[in-house]
Amino acid sequence: MYSASLQINGHFQDLIQGDNELKSGIQYLELPDN
């Protein structure tokens, strides 16, 4: 049970990481080019 919990937590961290990368990529795209 413990290892399964760790594994799920690892996948959750990966999802958060991917979401943050997506958001920073969108912010990069939305930057006005002066």
N, C-alpha and C positions, 0 to 999 in steps of 0.2 A: 504494500500500500504506500509505504514511504517513497520508494523509488518511482512509483507511478505518479505520485504527487510532484516529485521533483521534475519528472519528465514533462508533465502538464505545465508546470511553472516555467520551464525552459521554453516551451512552445509559446507561452503567453508573452515572455520577454521578447522572443523573436517577432511576434506580432506588433508589439509596442515599438520595437526598433524599426520595423518596416514602415509603420504608420508615421513615425517621426521623420524618416527619410523621405516619405511621400510628401509630408507637409512642407519640409524645407525645400523640396524640389518645386512644389507649387509656389512657394514664396519667391523662389529664384525666378520662376517664369513670370511672376506678377511684378517683378521689379521694373520700374520705368527706366528705359534707357535714355539717359540724358546726353 
